[in-house]
Amino acid sequence: MTDAPLLSVRGLNAWYGESHALHGVDLEVFQGETVTLLGRNGVGKTTTLRSIMGLIRKRTGEISFDGKDLMRMPLHHTARAGLGYVPEERGIFATLTVDENLILPPVVAKGGMSVEEIFDLFPNLKERRNSQGTKLSGGEQQMLAIARMLRTGVKMLLLDEPTEGLAPVIVQRIGELLATLKQRGMTILLVEQNFRFASRIADRFYLMEHGKVMAGFPVGELPDRMGQLHEVLGV
Amino acid sequence: MTMIFGIPLQAFLGQLLVGLINGSFYAMLSLGLAIIFGLLRVINFAHGAQYMLGAFVGYLLLVHFGVGYWPALLIVPIVVGITGIIIERLALSKLYDIDPLYGLLFTFGLALVIEGIFRYYFGVSGNPYSVPELLAGGTNLGFMFLPNYRGWVVVASLAVCLGTWFAIEKTKLGAYLRAATENPRLVQAFGVNVPLLLTLTYGLGSALAGLAGILAAPVYQVSPLMGSNLIIVVFAVVVVGGMGSIMGAIVTGYMLGLAEGLTKVFYPEASNIVIFVIMAIVLLVRPAGLFGKDA
């Protein structure tokens, strides 16, 4: 870890039309860390990711990534700065084959995986490389959504609920995958409802409520915080 | 004389050829419309004017600069494409975030302005554009006489349509275009310059209309109204094929051209409305169009 955070968000406010969704979010993610945003539905976790990525343009505050000011960038420059985005709905394209989906995002930096390496990691995708993207199962689509970001050489992934709606065996595989990525030095900001899943892979947590970060703590404090988490998350 | 359903074979094949020629232009024009609508969600009412512009640029190149048909075949799409790019940058791109109706209204107004300007300078009577020497005359196919230029139009339009289809379905740039048609924000979040892609797509669609225009110049008269006569039929083609479907636009273009030709043989009175009758039936049975995805 270096001293300066890779991603730093200060006083982030965001709006959907007239609706004020984020009320001053502060968070930091350091190089190589996996950080999870926890919180109930509708507290602004997805909005936080979308605002960092620049998909929500009506936003104020400060977002810096790898020394660059993301607030001033047009949307298509965020990825080039080194941020990869895996949306909640996965965003697999129906009119593209698996192969085409995989190589769609442009390479933004050296150090990404080759298509061969990705297929070693995801043998299922290789078998179905000529299928229509949306003909894959939900789990395979999630794998593809993550896999296509690995080719691009991004430094950090924003993952929005990668386990949502998936069978336990697939959730376990995604957990193993994220652990592998972490070993390779990938920095990850994860939004997750599946608390057990998150607790196995995250280094730190932020707890969100009402469009704000209420608390941040490392994985070691988890046992002491269970009471608070039960109350806030209703788990 | 050989007869088919009580019609002389010569007349039958002659009308079929006319249908195929018309279909070639329907296909090229509806293809451009489908590409533009798919990505920009703009119903490009200026498409007929851009087709007319293509024919006029070719005509003016010949009359004022002595530039012949073959170089014009390259210059015209570039010129019309660049005007398309300028239109998109200066005006259309400002309208994406508001109701799609504004894009339609803007291009409709633009078409009226362009056609008005050409009517002011050139009147409504057509200007002839002669067939290039290489393609003058015709070939006797044994069962019918085929004017060479018309044969060329069919071949050229097939090549343009299939080439465009291939570029969209089988290349990396085409994959960007297809993906951005589905979800432009996500594609842009992946680092693709989607605003530039939109500009180039409108330029490409305009260039296709211009190319169709110069191909049409020796077949039809070069007149300020040639686009508005055609564009209504082309919109029917796009609706029948399915809005935004590339292959649908191409196949439907040829099919409806042939249907129109056949109707001229068997029931000439209906030939002007047959396409709209087919459109009405298709809309009743399959509202998304023959090749459209059921939404």
Contacts between the chains, C-beta under 8 A, distances in Angstrom:
chain1	res1	chain2	res2	distance
A	53	B	189	5.5
A	54	B	189	7.1
A	55	B	185	5.9
A	55	B	189	5.7
A	75	B	185	7.3
A	75	B	188	4.6
A	75	B	189	5.9
A	75	B	194	7.9
A	76	B	188	4.7
A	76	B	189	7.6
A	76	B	191	5.5
A	76	B	192	6.0
A	76	B	193	5.0
A	76	B	194	6.5
A	76	B	195	7.9
A	77	B	191	7.6
A	78	B	189	6.7
A	78	B	191	7.7
A	79	B	189	6.4
A	79	B	190	5.4
A	79	B	191	3.3
A	80	B	191	5.0
A	85	B	186	7.9
A	85	B	189	5.3
A	85	B	190	7.6
A	87	B	186	6.6
A	91	B	183	6.1
A	91	B	186	4.7
A	93	B	178	6.9
A	93	B	179	4.6
A	93	B	182	5.2
A	93	B	183	7.0
A	94	B	182	6.5
A	95	B	178	4.3
A	95	B	179	7.4
A	95	B	181	7.2
A	95	B	182	6.2
A	96	B	175	5.7
A	96	B	178	6.0
A	96	B	179	5.9
A	100	B	175	4.7
A	103	B	172	7.5
A	103	B	175	7.9
A	104	B	175	6.0
A	104	B	176	7.2
A	104	B	179	5.7
A	104	B	187	7.4
A	104	B	190	6.6
A	105	B	190	3.8
A	105	B	191	6.4
A	105	B	192	7.8
A	106	B	190	6.8
A	106	B	191	4.9
A	106	B	192	6.2
A	108	B	191	5.6
A	152	B	190	7.7
A	152	B	191	7.4
